Each structure stands twice: as C-alpha cells, then as structure tokens.
C-alpha cells in the first residue's frame, strides 16, 4: 500500500530524460520514502492512543516535538556542510537523510495528532 502511494507520486518523473545514475538515485529516494512512511504508520496508532489516554502528556510531547523539529532541522543543515564528496559517494548522506526524514515525519504526525 505504502509503496503504491510513493510510486504514484514518483511516477510523474520522466525516467527517459534521466541518466542511469539519476534513475538509481530516484530509486534510492523512493526506498527512503517507503521506509519512512512505514515507520510512521507503526507509530501513529500509539500516538493516537497516547493523545486519548493522557492528553496532558500528549500536549507536552507536542511542545517537545516542535523544539526537536526546529533543532533537528538546524542540525541537519549544519551537518551537511562538513560531509565530504567521498562520504556522499559512500552513502553517508542517504543514511542521514533517511533517519532525519523518519524522525521529521514522526514528530510532524505527533503534532498533527
């Protein structure tokens, strides 16, 4: 289900106009999105249950989540200034962006709930 949703969004890209390396990078991006959305779907029921059972704690977590999103965004921007081209080629950027995207979506879903 998640893969179908992500593939529908990414299908708007014209793969014929892309090189082989660019298509591979697009596939890596698709896998990142599928992985992140699956992780969010695991956490959303627990977040909803927490908001129903203990609304005061949910409000506290929302405030902490906002702070974490702001600080995490700043850290993300700063950390990529120090990544060398060799590290990017080795997949460090993919590893970092996948984890950051997951945490961002989980924090955002908590705020929305």
N, C-alpha and C positions, 0 to 999 in steps of 0.2 A: 504494500500500500504506500509506504513512505517513498520507496524507490520510484513508483509510478508518478507520484506528485513531483518529485525532484526532476525526473526525466522530462516531464511535461514542461517544466519551466526552462530547463536547459536545451530543449529541442528547438527553441527559437534561434539558436546559434547556427550559422551556416558552416557546417563542418567541411564542405568542399573548399571554402575560401581559406581554411586554416591549414597550416603545415602539420606534419605528423606529430612533431613535438608539441605543438599547440593543442592538438586533439588529445594527446596524452595528458597534458596539463588540465584540460577541461574534464577529462575522466577522473582525475585526482580530485578536482573541485566537486564533482558530483558525489564521489565517495565520502568526502568531508561532510557535505550537507546531509547525506543519508545517515551517516554515523551520528551527527549532532542531533538531528531530528528524532532518531530512535532513542537516544539518551534522554531527550526532553520528554518524550512520551512515557518513559519509565518514571520520571519524577513528578509529572503533572498530577496523577491521582493522589500521591502523598501530599502534595502542596494543597490540593483542594480539601483533602481530609483535615489537614492542619488548620486551614482557614475556617472550617466549620466547627471543629472541636475546640480550638483555642484561638479565637480571633485576636486577642491581645498579643499573643506571641507572633501571629501572622503579621500584625502591624509592625512589630519590632523587626522582624525579618525583612519586611519590605524596605524599611529605612536603611537597614544594614545592606540590603541588596543594592539600593541606589548608590550608596557610598562605594560598595565594591565594584559596581559597574563603572563609576567615574574613575576610581583609582586603577582599575584593571585596564581601562581604555588608555589612560596615560602611560601605564607600564608597557602596554603593547606598542604604542607609538615610539616610546623611547628605546625599547629593547631592539627594534629592528634597525636602529641607527648603527648598532655595534655588530651586526651579523655580516660576516664576510661573504664574498661571492662563492668561495669553496663550501661554506656551511649551507648556503642556499642550495647549491647543487647537491649536497649530501642529504637534503630533506629536512633540515632543521626548521625552515620556515613552515613547511607543511605540518610538522609535528606541533609547533607552537600555535599556528592559526587554527588547527583542528581543536586543540584544547581550549583556546580562547573563545572560539565560536560556540563550543558546547557550554562553557560557563556563562557566556553572554546570554544565550537563549534560555538557560535555566533561570538565571537572575531576572530576565525580562518576563518570563512566564510567571514567576513568583509575584512580580509587581502587578501584572495584569490580573492575576487571580485575587 
